[in-house]
């Protein structure tokens, strides 16, 4: 398992477009969240089989 990333390390990766960050919180939790991670894409965890093949490898 990789070590955790700091917020600044994550920002660098997102800015470089070298990673895809997927937010898989349930829809109600996502919509109620006061803060979102800029650059993260929300995907419905109930539909993972329909969208997982679209992710870069």
BELNORWO-V789952 format. One line per field, one symbol per residue. phi: phi as a letter, one per 30 degrees, with the letter a starting at -180 (. if undefined). psi: psi as a letter, one per 20 degrees, with the letter a starting at -180 (. if undefined). burial: I if it has 16 or more other ideal C-beta (glycine too) atoms within 10 Angstrom, else O. Layout:
BEGIN
phi: ???
psi: ???
burial: ???
END
This chain:
BEGIN
phi: .dddcdedddeeddddicbcccccddedddddddbbdejdcdbdddceddcdddddc
psi: pqqqqrhhgggggghikiqpppokqqghgghiphpqopiqppqohikhhhihiiqq.
burial: OOOOOOOOOIOOOIOOOOOOOOOOOOOOOIOOOOOOOOOOOOIOOOOOOOOOOOOOO
END
